[in-house]
Amino acid sequence: MFEKELYISRRNELRKKVRHGLVLLLGNEDSPANYPSNTYHFRQDSNFLYFFGINRPGFAAVMDVESGTDCLYANDISLRDIVWTGPQPSVQDLSESCGVKKSFKKDELNNVINIALKNGRKIHFLPPYRDTNVLRLKTLLGIKTDCISNYVSADLIKAVVSLREIKGSEEITQIENACKTAYEMHTAAMKLCRPGITEKEIGGYIEGISLSKGHGVSFLPIVTQNGETLHDHSYKNKLRSGKLLLIDAGAETDMNYCSDFTRTFPVNGKFTDIQKSIYNIVLAANNKTFEIISSGITFRSVHLECAKVLCKGLKDIGILHGDTEEMVENGVYALFMPHGLGHQMGLDVHDMEDLGEEYVGYNDQTERSRLFGLGSLRMAKKLKQGHVLTVEPGIYFIPALIDSWKSEKINSNFIDYGKLEKFKNFGGIRIEDNALVTDKGCRILGKKRVPVTVEEIENFMAI
């Protein structure tokens, strides 16, 4: 945990933004994997962590906005539990560690909420993403499960986003630590990579590094020779010489701050000429983003500048032809990069995504595009100092998508579909780094950048 004064300050700032009623924050419970006592690795709710810092199952919190009081609700472990877990801090001790003076047994939360409802007080709560908390809200508030989303507090969501999206120095330190672990994961994968080894072996090895250094991976790693499949988690392939291996993986610290990097490199340690040409287009797009990211510009504009680099590069090798600006306006690049350029990152690898992209990546001044590709951009709004984002341009040759566009003659005045046929077995390339928006523009997070140029990768894999 951080110092308790930080959690007190965060809650006080939240009160200023919500202004009336009760704020109800539910922590997470243990989740059974296949029977009740065999649970998944516990992950606390990120909003609960941000305001209270307590990383233990079974907690809930109520903040009374008018009175300025905070209360925690949880049960101390029993003697029977101690036999299995050993002595644990009491609820009172944990409450004091985050600056909360009052704590009560878990069942007393029902009475507090009932009294507030009878008095006509507003209960602010965030969108639940686990069924256990959906059922808790149903019991506490008397709302049918399929209607709960209608009662979620937009005021609370906006307040939480405004606080969590600007990272403090203590958070940046945590994210840098997560980046350090991710550096070890990706460089270990480059060393381990060779023809004959399986994707599963590499995936398991790098996940082991993340567990030895912190809380584990920040998401299920993508380790695949099928780089054209954006989220391939199958791990079923044996690596073959001449193929590219794409690894999208990050780590969480023990305080649950995240990192998220992607590297694509040749299985045999040497890029072919065509692999090198496509790779350098993606790298140029990646580098371009770090030149232009700064406070005050929209991330959508960064995405579109990246798209120009991709289109120009593909035009240079003959796959595209025509005016680059017109190609971007018509969404030609989305055939090769159907996803957005990046997303916010912090306590979640897709930071605050549980609160809804319309609040996290968009606002009243920034509407989501309906264009294919651009509409998948998770973060589009104006950047501010303290934002942490991923930057992950890519080029993917997706056979089904190519065939669909070709049959419908989509953007056929820009795309040489005949030449594109030769790339349908190429796969895909993504290069991802993490950026902090600063008062001088931005900087790449991580003390050392994972090898990224063709020369760096080939030299590193040869050692």
C-alpha positions in Angstrom: 0.0 0.0 0.0 0.9 3.6 -0.4 0.9 6.0 2.6 -2.6 6.4 4.1 -2.6 10.1 3.5 -2.7 9.4 -0.3 -5.9 7.4 0.0 -7.4 10.0 2.3 -6.6 12.7 -0.3 -8.0 10.6 -3.2 -11.3 10.1 -1.3 -11.5 13.8 -0.4 -11.1 14.7 -4.1 -13.8 12.2 -5.1 -16.2 13.8 -2.5 -15.6 17.2 -4.1 -16.7 15.8 -7.5 -19.7 13.8 -6.4 -21.1 16.2 -3.8 -24.1 14.4 -2.5 -25.4 10.9 -1.3 -23.4 7.8 -0.6 -20.7 6.2 -2.7 -20.8 2.5 -2.6 -17.6 0.7 -3.7 -17.6 -3.1 -3.7 -14.3 -5.0 -3.5 -14.0 -8.4 -5.2 -14.4 -11.8 -3.7 -12.4 -15.0 -4.4 -13.6 -16.7 -7.6 -13.7 -20.5 -7.7 -11.8 -22.1 -10.6 -13.5 -25.5 -10.5 -14.7 -26.0 -7.0 -15.2 -23.5 -4.1 -11.9 -23.9 -2.2 -9.8 -23.9 -5.4 -9.8 -20.3 -6.4 -8.2 -18.2 -9.2 -5.4 -15.9 -8.2 -7.2 -13.1 -6.3 -7.4 -9.8 -8.1 -8.9 -6.8 -6.2 -11.2 -4.4 -7.9 -9.0 -1.5 -9.3 -11.3 1.3 -8.1 -11.4 -0.2 -4.6 -7.6 -0.4 -4.7 -7.3 3.2 -5.9 -9.3 4.7 -3.0 -8.6 2.2 -0.2 -5.6 0.1 -1.2 -6.8 -3.0 0.7 -5.9 -6.1 -1.3 -8.0 -8.7 0.4 -11.3 -10.4 -0.6 -14.6 -9.6 1.0 -14.5 -5.8 1.5 -17.0 -3.1 0.7 -16.8 0.6 1.4 -19.3 3.4 1.9 -18.3 7.1 1.6 -20.9 9.5 3.0 -20.4 12.6 0.8 -22.3 15.0 3.1 -20.8 14.0 6.4 -17.3 13.3 5.0 -17.1 9.9 6.8 -15.8 6.6 5.3 -16.7 3.1 6.5 -15.4 -0.3 5.6 -17.4 -3.5 5.8 -15.8 -6.9 6.1 -15.3 -9.8 8.5 -12.2 -10.8 10.4 -11.0 -14.3 9.5 -12.1 -17.1 11.9 -9.9 -19.4 13.9 -10.7 -22.1 11.4 -9.4 -19.9 8.6 -6.2 -19.1 10.5 -5.3 -22.8 10.5 -5.1 -22.6 6.7 -3.9 -19.0 6.2 -1.9 -18.1 9.3 -2.6 -14.9 11.3 -3.9 -12.0 9.1 -4.3 -8.3 9.8 -7.7 -7.5 11.4 -10.3 -5.4 9.5 -9.6 -2.6 11.9 -5.9 -2.7 11.2 -6.5 -2.6 7.5 -8.9 0.2 7.9 -6.4 2.3 9.8 -3.8 1.6 7.2 -5.8 3.5 4.6 -7.0 6.2 7.0 -10.5 4.9 7.6 -11.6 5.3 11.2 -14.8 3.1 11.2 -15.2 -0.5 10.2 -18.1 -2.9 10.7 -19.1 -6.5 10.0 -20.1 -7.3 6.5 -23.8 -7.9 7.2 -24.2 -4.4 8.6 -23.8 -2.9 5.2 -27.4 -4.0 4.4 -28.8 -1.9 7.2 -26.8 1.2 6.2 -28.0 1.0 2.6 -31.6 0.3 3.7 -31.7 3.4 5.9 -30.2 5.5 3.2 -32.8 4.3 0.7 -35.7 5.0 3.1 -34.4 8.5 3.6 -34.3 9.0 -0.2 -30.6 9.4 -0.4 -28.7 8.7 -3.7 -26.6 5.6 -3.8 -23.7 6.0 -6.3 -22.2 2.8 -7.6 -20.0 1.8 -10.6 -20.8 -0.7 -13.3 -20.2 -4.3 -11.9 -18.3 -6.7 -14.1 -18.4 -9.8 -11.9 -21.6 -11.7 -11.3 -21.0 -11.9 -7.6 -21.2 -8.1 -7.3 -24.2 -7.9 -9.6 -26.0 -10.2 -7.1 -24.7 -8.1 -4.1 -26.1 -5.0 -5.7 -29.4 -6.7 -6.3 -29.6 -7.7 -2.7 -28.5 -4.3 -1.3 -30.5 -2.1 -3.6 -33.5 -4.2 -4.6 -32.8 -3.8 -8.3 -33.4 -6.6 -10.8 -30.1 -7.9 -12.2 -31.0 -7.0 -15.8 -31.8 -3.4 -14.7 -28.7 -2.6 -12.7 -27.0 -0.9 -15.6 -29.8 1.7 -15.6 -28.9 2.8 -12.1 -25.2 3.1 -12.5 -24.0 6.6 -11.5 -22.6 8.5 -14.4 -21.5 11.3 -12.0 -19.4 8.8 -10.1 -17.9 7.3 -13.2 -16.9 10.7 -14.5 -15.4 11.6 -11.1 -13.4 8.4 -10.9 -12.1 8.7 -14.5 -11.0 12.3 -13.9 -8.9 11.2 -10.9 -7.5 7.9 -12.0 -6.5 9.0 -15.5 -3.9 11.5 -14.3 -1.1 9.4 -12.8 0.8 10.6 -9.7 4.6 10.2 -9.3 4.1 7.2 -7.0 2.0 5.5 -9.7 4.5 6.2 -12.4 7.1 4.5 -10.3 4.9 1.4 -10.1 4.3 1.4 -13.8 8.0 1.7 -14.5 8.6 -1.3 -12.2 6.0 -3.2 -14.3 7.8 -2.1 -17.5 11.1 -3.4 -16.0 9.5 -6.9 -15.5 8.1 -6.8 -19.1 11.5 -6.0 -20.4 12.8 -9.2 -18.8 9.9 -11.1 -20.2 10.3 -10.0 -23.8 14.1 -10.2 -23.9 13.9 -13.7 -22.3 11.4 -14.7 -25.1 13.8 -13.5 -27.8 16.6 -15.6 -26.3 14.4 -18.6 -25.9 12.9 -18.3 -29.4 14.2 -20.9 -32.0 12.7 -23.3 -34.5 11.1 -26.4 -32.9 10.1 -24.8 -29.6 6.4 -24.3 -29.0 4.5 -21.1 -28.4 3.2 -22.6 -25.1 6.8 -23.1 -23.8 7.6 -19.4 -24.4 4.3 -18.3 -23.0 4.7 -20.3 -19.8 8.3 -19.1 -19.3 7.5 -15.4 -19.6 4.5 -15.8 -17.3 6.8 -17.4 -14.7 9.0 -14.3 -14.8 6.0 -12.1 -14.2 5.0 -14.2 -11.2 8.5 -14.2 -9.7 8.7 -10.4 -10.0 5.2 -9.3 -9.0 1.5 -10.2 -9.2 1.8 -12.0 -12.5 0.8 -11.0 -16.1 -1.4 -8.0 -16.6 -3.4 -10.0 -19.2 -3.2 -13.4 -20.8 -0.1 -13.1 -23.1 -0.4 -13.4 -26.8 2.4 -15.6 -28.1 1.8 -16.6 -31.7 3.2 -17.2 -35.2 -0.3 -16.2 -36.5 0.3 -12.5 -35.9 -2.6 -11.6 -38.2 -4.9 -12.9 -35.5 -5.1 -9.9 -33.1 -5.7 -12.0 -29.9 -4.5 -15.5 -30.5 -4.2 -17.3 -27.2 -4.1 -20.9 -28.5 -0.3 -21.5 -28.0 -0.7 -24.6 -30.2 2.1 -24.0 -32.8 5.6 -25.3 -33.0 7.9 -22.5 -34.2 9.1 -22.7 -37.8 12.1 -21.1 -39.4 11.1 -18.2 -41.7 8.1 -17.3 -39.6 7.6 -14.2 -37.3 6.7 -14.6 -33.7 4.5 -11.9 -32.2 4.4 -11.5 -28.4 2.0 -9.1 -26.7 2.6 -9.4 -22.9 2.9 -7.3 -19.8 3.3 -7.6 -16.1 1.6 -6.4 -12.9 3.4 -5.2 -9.8 2.5 -6.5 -6.4 0.4 -3.2 -6.1 -1.3 -4.2 -9.4 0.1 -1.5 -11.7 0.5 -2.7 -15.3 2.7 -2.7 -18.3 1.9 -3.8 -21.9 4.5 -4.3 -24.7 4.5 -6.1 -28.0 7.5 -7.2 -30.1 7.5 -9.1 -33.3 10.7 -10.9 -34.3 11.9 -13.7 -36.6 11.9 -17.3 -35.3 15.4 -18.0 -36.7 16.8 -14.6 -35.6 17.0 -13.1 -39.1 14.4 -11.0 -40.9 13.8 -11.7 -44.6 13.9 -8.7 -46.9 10.1 -8.5 -47.2 9.7 -9.0 -43.4 12.2 -6.2 -42.9 10.4 -3.8 -45.2 7.0 -4.3 -43.5 8.6 -4.2 -40.0 10.2 -0.9 -40.7 6.9 0.6 -41.8 5.4 -0.3 -38.4 8.5 0.9 -36.6 8.3 4.2 -38.4 4.6 4.6 -37.3 5.6 3.7 -33.7 8.4 6.3 -33.7 6.2 8.9 -35.2 3.7 8.7 -32.4 6.4 9.6 -29.8 7.4 12.6 -31.9 3.9 14.1 -31.8 2.2 13.0 -28.5 1.8 16.0 -26.3 -0.7 17.5 -23.9 -3.5 19.3 -25.8 -3.8 17.2 -28.9 -6.3 14.4 -29.3 -5.2 10.8 -29.4 -7.4 10.4 -32.4 -5.2 12.8 -34.3 -2.1 10.7 -33.3 -3.9 7.6 -34.6 -4.5 9.3 -37.9 -0.9 10.5 -38.2 0.2 7.0 -37.6 -2.2 5.8 -40.3 -0.5 8.2 -42.8 2.8 6.6 -42.1 1.4 3.1 -42.6 -0.3 4.1 -45.9 2.8 5.9 -47.2 5.0 2.9 -46.4 2.6 0.4 -48.0 2.4 2.7 -51.0 6.2 2.7 -51.3 6.3 -1.1 -51.7 3.5 -1.1 -54.2 0.5 -2.5 -52.2 -1.3 0.9 -52.2 -1.4 3.7 -54.7 -2.9 7.2 -54.7 -2.9 10.2 -52.4 -2.0 9.4 -48.8 -4.4 11.9 -47.3 -7.3 10.5 -49.3 -6.4 7.0 -48.3 -6.6 7.9 -44.6 -9.8 9.8 -45.1 -11.3 6.7 -46.7 -10.0 4.3 -44.0 -7.8 2.3 -46.4 -5.3 1.6 -43.5 -8.0 -0.3 -41.6 -7.6 -3.3 -43.9 -4.1 -3.6 -42.4 -4.7 -2.1 -38.9 -8.3 -2.7 -37.9 -7.7 -1.7 -34.3 -7.0 1.5 -32.5 -3.6 2.9 -31.8 -3.7 2.3 -28.1 -5.5 2.7 -24.7 -4.9 4.2 -21.3 -3.0 2.1 -18.8 -2.5 2.1 -15.0 -4.1 -0.2 -12.4 -5.7 -1.9 -15.4 -3.9 -2.8 -18.5 -6.9 -1.3 -20.4 -7.3 1.3 -17.7 -10.8 1.8 -16.3 -12.4 -0.1 -19.2 -14.9 -1.5 -16.7 -16.3 2.0 -16.5 -17.0 2.3 -20.2 -15.0 3.6 -23.1 -17.5 6.4 -23.7 -16.3 7.9 -20.4 -12.6 6.8 -20.4 -11.6 7.4 -24.0 -14.3 9.8 -25.1 -16.3 12.7 -23.8 -18.8 15.3 -24.8 -16.3 16.9 -27.1 -15.1 13.7 -28.7 -17.5 11.3 -30.4 -16.7 7.8 -31.6 -16.3 7.4 -35.3 -18.4 4.9 -37.2 -15.7 4.1 -39.7 -14.3 0.5 -39.6 -10.9 0.6 -37.8 -11.2 4.1 -36.5 -14.4 3.1 -34.6 -12.3 0.6 -32.6 -10.1 3.4 -31.2 -10.4 3.0 -27.4 -8.9 6.4 -26.6 -9.7 9.4 -28.8 -10.0 12.4 -26.6 -7.5 15.2 -25.8 -4.3 14.2 -24.1 -3.3 15.7 -20.7 -0.1 15.7 -18.8 -0.1 12.5 -16.6 -1.9 10.3 -19.1 -0.3 6.9 -19.6 -1.0 5.2 -22.9 0.0 2.3 -25.0 1.2 3.0 -28.6 0.7 -0.1 -30.7 0.6 0.3 -34.5 0.6 -2.8 -36.6 0.2 -4.2 -40.1 -1.7 -7.4 -40.5 -2.5 -9.4 -43.6 -5.8 -11.1 -42.6 -6.9 -13.4 -45.4 -10.7 -13.3 -44.6 -10.7 -9.6 -44.4 -8.7 -9.2 -47.6 -11.1 -11.5 -49.4 -14.1 -9.6 -48.1 -12.8 -6.2 -49.1 -11.8 -7.6 -52.5 -15.1 -9.2 -53.2 -16.9 -5.9 -52.3 -14.4 -3.8 -54.1 -13.8 -1.7 -51.0 -11.2 1.0 -51.7 -10.2 -0.8 -54.9 -9.0 2.5 -56.4 -6.3 2.6 -53.7 -5.5 -1.1 -53.1 -3.6 -3.4 -55.5 -5.5 -6.6 -54.6 -3.4 -8.7 -57.1 -0.2 -7.8 -55.3 -1.9 -8.2 -51.9 -2.6 -11.9 -52.7 1.1 -12.6 -52.3 1.0 -11.4 -48.7 -1.9 -13.5 -47.4 0.5 -16.0 -45.7 2.7 -13.2 -44.3 1.0 -13.0 -40.8 1.2 -9.7 -38.9 3.5 -7.3 -37.1 2.8 -5.2 -34.0 5.2 -3.0 -32.1 3.9 -1.6 -28.8 5.5 0.6 -26.1 4.1 2.6 -23.2 4.1 6.4 -23.1 3.7 9.0 -20.4 2.4 12.5 -21.5 4.7 15.1 -19.9 5.0 18.9 -19.9 7.5 18.6 -22.8 5.6 16.1 -24.9 6.0 12.5 -23.9 8.5 9.8 -23.0 8.7 6.1 -23.4 8.2 4.3 -20.0 10.8 1.7 -18.9 14.4 2.3 -18.0 15.5 0.3 -21.0 13.6 -0.1 -24.3 13.0 -3.7 -25.4 15.1 -4.2 -28.6 13.1 -2.7 -31.3 15.0 -2.0 -34.5 15.8 -4.7 -37.0 19.5 -4.5 -36.1 18.9 -4.5 -32.3 16.7 -7.5 -32.5 19.0 -9.5 -34.8 22.1 -8.7 -32.8 20.3 -9.5 -29.5 19.0 -12.8 -30.7 22.5 -13.7 -32.1 24.2 -13.4 -28.7 
